Amino acid sequence: MFPVLPYAPFAPAFRVALPFGLLAGVHLPPGSDPVGHPAMVRLHPDERDFARTLGGFRQVQFVGGRLALGELANELGLRRGPVLPNAHGAPTLPAGFVASISHKRDLAVALVARGHEVGIGVDIEDTDRERPGVAARVLRAEELAVVQALPRDRQWVETAIRFSVKESVYKALHPFLLRYIGFGEVAVWPGLDGIDRVEPFLRGMEGPFKFEARHAWIGDRVLSMVRVRAACTAP
Ligand SMILES: CC(C)(COP(=O)(O)OP(=O)(O)OC[C@H]1O[C@@H](n2cnc3c(N)ncnc32)[C@H](O)[C@@H]1OP(=O)(O)O)[C@@H](O)C(=O)NCCC(=O)NCCS
């Protein structure tokens, strides 16, 4: 857990260096009002044009994610060009850089790193309220058995960690596979130290890949990060 700066709409919430890259957070305003001029002018003009095509809270999220990315650009020596979504929805960065974005309610986060032939993913999930049905939808049978053996009050948090790591896996792995990856195609084994193990069951037998995964907490919100490399190119 790291300190979060006081709330103001679209203001920086935090900026930290983590094992897989630099992470920035930006506070999001509540509601789905169109994003005002002060935040819009902080985007690259092409991002601004794209943001204007989006409606409601989706526009708020998109702007928040790009502002979080912008918080990190200088530090990485990344010239701040537009970061638009590719045909699959993934943020497109210049060669030599990778990034991932997530947003939930009042927070957008961006994880950015230098690297070739690497994928990174970030995801945030709320754990304050249990979402029934998520476990059955996202866990493999062997994960479900482990979760169901836990005390009742631990089961949702353990599910949410796995859910978040799987969404991070999706964002990190999708650029390699360029296909939908189902929740059953990996098992996640969370570590008490925040270092998680990802066990692949890829239906296309792609790979081998090296998966590295971490989770941490921002209040009662889980933040997961994943890095994926082709196993033969990993050090
Ligand atoms: C794509 C997906 C992972 C996004 O996660 P989410 O919790 O819905 O939303 P988040 O706010 O966390 O993330 C949204 C961001 O994901 C990113 N994203 C979308 N598609 C992406 C892709 N194909 N590859 C990488 N990143 C992608 C975008 O940056 C997007 O934000 P932006 O549009 O503002 O740039 C999710 O909607 C999904 O389809 N999940 C089902 C598949 C899955 O997770 N399988 C698990 C495999 S183990």
The ligand as an ORCA input file, in Angstrom:
! r2SCAN-3c Opt
* xyz 0 1
  C     -10.372     -6.308    -21.615
  C     -10.617     -6.458    -20.109
  C      -9.506     -7.328    -19.508
  C     -10.609     -5.068    -19.455
  O     -10.760     -5.149    -18.067
  P     -11.931     -4.392    -17.278
  O     -11.848     -4.794    -15.835
  O     -13.225     -4.596    -17.981
  O     -11.625     -2.832    -17.390
  P     -10.342     -2.045    -16.877
  O     -10.807     -0.696    -16.532
  O      -9.581     -2.798    -15.844
  O      -9.432     -1.978    -18.188
  C      -9.819     -1.232    -19.306
  C      -8.582     -1.006    -20.128
  O      -8.127     -2.264    -20.619
  C      -7.309     -1.979    -21.738
  N      -7.565     -2.973    -22.755
  C      -8.723     -3.183    -23.437
  N      -8.545     -4.200    -24.302
  C      -7.264     -4.617    -24.180
  C      -6.489     -5.630    -24.827
  N      -7.000     -6.429    -25.771
  N      -5.193     -5.787    -24.451
  C      -4.643     -4.994    -23.503
  N      -5.339     -4.017    -22.845
  C      -6.636     -3.838    -23.201
  C      -7.623     -0.554    -22.211
  O      -6.497      0.257    -21.928
  C      -8.804     -0.170    -21.350
  O      -8.822      1.194    -20.955
  P      -8.994      2.389    -22.031
  O      -9.982      1.914    -23.044
  O      -9.442      3.555    -21.237
  O      -7.622      2.563    -22.640
  C     -11.991     -7.117    -19.809
  O     -13.048     -6.268    -20.210
  C     -12.223     -8.446    -20.482
  O     -12.614     -8.541    -21.627
  N     -12.053     -9.564    -19.707
  C     -12.442    -10.874    -20.143
  C     -11.280    -11.721    -20.519
  C     -10.344    -11.985    -19.368
  O     -10.100    -11.157    -18.532
  N      -9.801    -13.216    -19.342
  C      -8.851    -13.595    -18.354
  C      -7.751    -14.341    -19.060
  S      -6.743    -15.196    -17.893
*
